[in-house]
Amino acid sequence: MRIKEAFDALCESGKLTVVERVDIPARLERVAATPSTFNQGALRDWLTVKHGQADTVWNHQAVALQHIANGSNVVVATGTASGKSLIFQLPIMRELLEGDGVALVIYPLKALLSDQLSRWRQMAQELGLPAYTVAELHGNVRMDERHEALQNARVVAITPDLLQAWFMRQVSSPVFKNFLGKLRYLVIDEAHVYESVFGSNVAYLMRRFMVARNRAAKDLHSTKQLQIIAATATIYSPVDHMACLTGWPFVAVDEADDGSPTHARTLLHIDGPDIGGPAEAMLQDTINEIGHATADTFIAFHNSRQGVERVTRVIDRDDVLPYRSGYEGNDRADIERKLRKGLLRGIVSTSAMEVGIDVSGFTVGLNLGVPQSKKAFRQRVGRVGRASDGVFAIVAPRHAFTQLGSSFQEYFEGSVEPSYLYLDNRFIQFAHARCLMDESEQLGFSDAQIPPGVTWPASFEKVYEVARPGIRRPREFELIAQIGADSPHYNYPLRQVGESNYKLKEGSRSESEQIGDIALNQAIREAYPGATYLHLKRPMKVAEWKSNAFDRSIRLYDAKNPLITRPILHKTVNVGASSEEVVSNRILSGERGLIAEVSLQVNEAVLGYQIGGNSFLYKDLRTKDPRMSKKQREFSTTGVVVQIKDTWFSGSGQQALVRRAVSDALRQMILREKSIAPTDIDDSHSHIAFYQSGVPRRATDTIVIYDSIYGGLRLTEPLFEDFSEFLERLKKAAELAGNEALVSDKIVENLMEWHGSLQEGAMPVGRHLIAPDGELVVYEPGSIVSVRMNGTLVERELLELKFLDLGETKLLMYRYKNREDGDSWVPHDQIEPTGQDWKQVFWHPGSNTFSDPEDGDGNF
């Protein structure tokens, strides 16, 4: 029995409840004449052998090839398995046969690069080209092989990560310069992946790459035209997206031109839980039911990295494996090899498999929960039904779609969201300014101004100035500068901003093996001290974190008695309560509250963990084992604050539940409507304080939806701009979902009435503590603050303060207890007030007395 037959039988038996079904009929092919440029000589012979004839290709292929022949940059935005690769393969192979140029092909994932590399090599061989014609460059390729590839190969497949960390670091080297000078085609495959933080980083990388390429062409007197060819799934406005990504103009070939045939697919909404243990249990049961089939394969998607591990570990079959980021290259390659050879019955993956290996045997796709974007949904659906009819099922509660104001049919048919790039984010700009300065020095440019010949976002120039060596820069850039240190290309990874990255190491300190890596924001949720961490289905125990200048790692060892642990997470949000903190005057206010886009300070911490119903707090554990200590991340960002002073919203008890429901609904709505990565936005309905005059004032009438990214990318801006439209969608959702709605129709009415009472206004004017003569504004002893050690925040309690002599000057210092080395001292200006357990007061150095500013006569 085949996998799809087994799944169909499971649905027909009633074991799975189908809420809604959407049938996508098969589509016949449409062909058009192959442009003559690519239909002669060896290429014509190759097309005849591979495709049976050379005179026609699918319609969109013919249209795109003609644009390329005319000299245009082209973005092909058609469905999965529509033959987009042929569109850039033919022009490149023509150049290899008739010209002397080279091509650089950028793939976003090593899995995709590895899968496509064999096709490039096979095509080169079939056209009689030497074996060294095609080469790969990624993190697993040895240094000597990398240089040999650039020197000899004419088609180089590379990941953007290696382009950033290795290639751009040495662009003035003769081998690199010669390759750049001969560059004829630049291919950007799976271009829809380049959005959010990753895409924004790649956008600056592309501009830096163009600077290097232009300089190489000038120095080598090369007049070779460079063309960019991009391939992408269906996205909103592909021309605009590619222009933002590269700074170059494009013409688009889209779905209206698509002439590729497709098999029929059935889309199902299956009633079931979408989060937690019950959801994973249902996914496990479903996989076990269909896993006895003897032909084809399935793919299941789960948004949680550790969830993928848990599901496959319980299934406990050698032919069902997990797949996610964070594995070492050889482990990923082994899984991919087994998929290609048909040795696996199925795979459970995070979004890491949305793009990548072209496995035609997937006939069943399962998705735990509603994908956070329609782009992700379409990509995942495109994994199944490539060689024969397929079925893709979303497992989610009955009202998962109606809760957000749509049906499953409407969700499928709705237009794809825009691909967001955050080119004005100052932290992204700073990182790339540091890299660009290093490259400019190699290329002979002055660092006094941005290199010419490339279109940069207008806001980049200001940040470029503060990134110059020796310039006194705002303190907010210090952490980013420390992370970059002397190796910005290597230390600024493309897939995150400002996040410390840790190596996962198994074994003792003296004998350890790196088995993966993890970013800080993931580590405090998955690999916190004492956690049971699953790696390739194997349970491991987290022993300790190391965060020094020589070793930033998390140590693990085999868990003899593995128990499921859950982190005890704590989050605090400080809202800037002054007019200066409002972003671009985006505020409406009134006697009943306000809505505004503001600057925020967020602290996320793991306080301990739970096993079953028992809690284990680090404040208790560390007395016996100093390695068991609280871990945290602190970042400045932007978000939308909603303060409602009405009795139905303000207070504790039932009101807190209302705030939680409204906060969650608005977050889910903006994620769904604006195609934002779920990890890029967060929300809070508790532990919120308005920060004013050095004192945080707790708020029990406020919710915040904010960017969970260093610096803030203004992803939540639409909540302020289009708040009325979001409320209308919530109203529709309440009508469709009834009692299952995220928020009731009564709450929506209250929100609408409250919003209507607001007018353009302003935050209270910011006040600053002004100490009386002879006194200073200081942190009160007993305050819990943070000290940054090797780029990581460490929370400490301040014990006392005094002036200490430092040469001929006196420096205000605070003593705190260092858990490892006894007491330590920290300067006043190096303290980072995190969370809400700190306070600023007036201090008289002579008498060593303190006074509370709020008890005084209003000296602000």
Stockholm file with secondary structure:
# STOCKHOLM 1.0

chainA/1-860         MRIKEAFDALCESGKLTVVERVDIPARLERVAATPSTFNQGALRDWLTVKHGQADTVWNHQAVALQHIANGSNVVVATGTASGKSLIFQLPIMRELLEGDGVALVIYPLKALLSDQLSRWRQMAQELGLPAYTVAELHGNVRMDERHEALQNARVVAITPDLLQAWFMRQVSSPVFKNFLGKLRYLVIDEAHVYESVFGSNVAYLMRRFMVARNRAAKDLHSTKQLQIIAATATIYSPVDHMACLTGWPFVAVDEADDGSPTHARTLLHIDGPDIGGPAEAMLQDTINEIGHATADTFIAFHNSRQGVERVTRVIDRDDVLPYRSGYEGNDRADIERKLRKGLLRGIVSTSAMEVGIDVSGFTVGLNLGVPQSKKAFRQRVGRVGRASDGVFAIVAPRHAFTQLGSSFQEYFEGSVEPSYLYLDNRFIQFAHARCLMDESEQLGFSDAQIPPGVTWPASFEKVYEVARPGIRRPREFELIAQIGADSPHYNYPLRQVGESNYKLKEGSRSESEQIGDIALNQAIREAYPGATYLHLKRPMKVAEWKSNAFDRSIRLYDAKNPLITRPILHKTVNVGASSEEVVSNRILSGERGLIAEVSLQVNEAVLGYQIGGNSFLYKDLRTKDPRMSKKQREFSTTGVVVQIKDTWFSGSGQQALVRRAVSDALRQMILREKSIAPTDIDDSHSHIAFYQSGVPRRATDTIVIYDSIYGGLRLTEPLFEDFSEFLERLKKAAELAGNEALVSDKIVENLMEWHGSLQEGAMPVGRHLIAPDGELVVYEPGSIVSVRMNGTLVERELLELKFLDLGETKLLMYRYKNREDGDSWVPHDQIEPTGQDWKQVFWHPGSNTFSDPEDGDGNF
#=GR chainA/1-860 SS CBHHHHHHHHHHTTSSCEEEEEEECCBCCCEEECCGGGSSHHHHHHHHHHHSCSSEEEHHHHHHHHHHHTTCCEEEECCTTSCHHHHHHHHHHHHHHHSCCEEEEECSSHHHHHHHHHHHHHHHHHTTCCGGGEEEESTTSCHHHHHHHHHHCSEEEECHHHIIIIIGGGTTSHHHHHHHHTEEEEEECSGGGCCHHHHHHHHHHHHHHHHHHHHHHHHTTCCCCCEEEEEESSCSCHHHHHHHHHSSCCEEECGGGCCCCBCCEEEEEEESCCSHHHHHHHHHHHHHHHTTCCBSEEEEECSCHHHHHHHHHHHCCTTEEEECTTBCHHHHHHHHHHHHTTCCSEEEECGGGSSSCCCTTEEEEEEESCCSSHHHHHHHHTTSCSSSCEEEEEEECTTTTGGGTCCHHHHHHSCCCCCCBCTTCHHHHHHHHHHHHHHHHHHTCCTTSCCSSSCCCTTHHHHHHHTSTTCCCCGGGHHHHHHHTTCHHHHSCTTCSSCCEEEEEEECSSSEEEEEEEEHHHHHHHSCTTCEEEETTEEEEEEEEEESSSCEEEEEEECSSCCCCEEEEEEEEEEECSGGGEEEEEEEEETTEEEEEEEEEEEEEEEEEEETTEEEEHHHHTTTCTTCCCEEEEEEEEEEEEEECSTTTSSSTHHHHHHHHHHHHHHHHHHHHHTCCGGGEEEESSSEEEEETTEEEEESSEEEEEECSTTCCCTTHHHHHTHHHHHHHHHHHHHHHGGGSSSCHHHHHHHHHHHHTCEECCCCCCCCCCCCTTCEEEECTTCEEEEEETTEEEEEEEEEEEEEEETTEEEEEEEEEETTTEEEEEEGGGEECCTTSCCEEEEETTTTEEECGGGTTCCC
#=GC SS_cons         CBHHHHHHHHHHTTSSCEEEEEEECCBCCCEEECCGGGSSHHHHHHHHHHHSCSSEEEHHHHHHHHHHHTTCCEEEECCTTSCHHHHHHHHHHHHHHHSCCEEEEECSSHHHHHHHHHHHHHHHHHTTCCGGGEEEESTTSCHHHHHHHHHHCSEEEECHHHIIIIIGGGTTSHHHHHHHHTEEEEEECSGGGCCHHHHHHHHHHHHHHHHHHHHHHHHTTCCCCCEEEEEESSCSCHHHHHHHHHSSCCEEECGGGCCCCBCCEEEEEEESCCSHHHHHHHHHHHHHHHTTCCBSEEEEECSCHHHHHHHHHHHCCTTEEEECTTBCHHHHHHHHHHHHTTCCSEEEECGGGSSSCCCTTEEEEEEESCCSSHHHHHHHHTTSCSSSCEEEEEEECTTTTGGGTCCHHHHHHSCCCCCCBCTTCHHHHHHHHHHHHHHHHHHTCCTTSCCSSSCCCTTHHHHHHHTSTTCCCCGGGHHHHHHHTTCHHHHSCTTCSSCCEEEEEEECSSSEEEEEEEEHHHHHHHSCTTCEEEETTEEEEEEEEEESSSCEEEEEEECSSCCCCEEEEEEEEEEECSGGGEEEEEEEEETTEEEEEEEEEEEEEEEEEEETTEEEEHHHHTTTCTTCCCEEEEEEEEEEEEEECSTTTSSSTHHHHHHHHHHHHHHHHHHHHHTCCGGGEEEESSSEEEEETTEEEEESSEEEEEECSTTCCCTTHHHHHTHHHHHHHHHHHHHHHGGGSSSCHHHHHHHHHHHHTCEECCCCCCCCCCCCTTCEEEECTTCEEEEEETTEEEEEEEEEEEEEEETTEEEEEEEEEETTTEEEEEEGGGEECCTTSCCEEEEETTTTEEECGGGTTCCC
//
